[in-house]
Amino acid sequence: MRTTELADYVAVQDYLFGLKAGGPKFGLDRMRGFSEALGHPERTVPVIHLAGTNGKGSVAAMLDAIFQAAGWRTGLYTSPHLVKLGERVQVNRQILSEAEITAYTRELRPVAERLGRFDAGDHPSFFEFMTAMAFLQFARRRCDISLVEVGLGGRLDATNVVQPEIAVITSIGLDHCEYLGDTLEKIAAEKAGIIKPGRPVVLGRMPAVAEKVIRDIAAGCASRVVSVGEVFGEKLNNCPRTNLEGEYQRWNAATAALVARTLPPSWRLDDGVVARGLQQASWPGRWQRLRLADGRLLVLDSSHNPEGAQVLDQNLEKLTAETGRAPVVITGALGVDRARALLETIGRHAREIYFTVPKQSRACSFEELESLVPAGFAGRTHRAEVAGIFPAPQACAAGGPDDVIVVTGSIYLIGEALACLEPQRGAGEGRLQDF
């Protein structure tokens, strides 16, 4: 093993970035071979497997809190990270340290090189490296349960080597169409690829056409399906409460509670434990309220696709009613289709808009963002860099002394803002965010 080439965390970052630069790789054969070479650590810890267009991260975080409230040691695997790479792999919400990432990369590299020695296409990808780290960490830390979020899609995602206790599909919307298909039915079929024979399936709220596809696939696997609609109905007041803000989080809370109900009684997830966990959930960047040093309210909210833009519309309307003032909005997006839906929403509520370009290759340019401003928008627009908008911890240069600030759009923008606002999180690792 050439440890001299991975002498420190900087070298490890460079190595992992080299893997990421090869782009995403879909299919399960590489991950199956990788897992087998590592002794199948994914089989050591029970898994809840989560897919969905929106909500899967929030539901995973809620379940993590519920299991911890019951006294269990939890593993949480999500992507992408906001600031630090280690956020993707957490045990009892403690992120993977730089030292642990370094050690795992040194351990995994020779295995990966052996697998790819005859064909470079067989070498595990960046996401497969991170997935392997998660499986190893959860096994070695002797987690009682792991919450594993799909990276993209489901059927061909690297995480789909697991045999879950329950498969969870939180929502279905039009996103990542270039990979998953251009209809709700096609996307639903890809997400439903995480369903395993005889294992229960929990469904969040979703369009009827998508739910039918998933139910048909589940029937073919002899898997029992339970849904939020069946159990909680269509009235929000029937859903459990959570400390995470926004109506959509009530529906996510219902999904998490339904997962808890579906597990056997031996997991000790009674209604009291569920309620306590839902009030202790933490998921940064989802309508997260912060107070700036000057006392102004700042909200961070990842809203990166059309379904998310609908939720943002509701939240901005409520925020304006609550504060009596139209917000100043800072935004950036990856992809014109996402940006179009986002700006249609922002244009209905914002007093001013600051455009930024997240440091990702797929980010929309200033020109693209400006071209999508609704014709009826009467406010001012600005071009800005994130570091200029957030020049110091808890400081924001946008807006006036009485303004409410909302940062919304790409999750990568949220991460860049958090790195400036909360430097205690450590230096941002933006180049390792995408995929």
Order of alpha helices (4+ residues) and beta strands (2+ residues): alpha-alpha-beta-alpha-beta-beta-beta-alpha-alpha-beta-beta-alpha-alpha-beta-alpha-beta-alpha-alpha-alpha-beta-beta-alpha-beta-alpha-beta-alpha-beta-alpha-beta-alpha
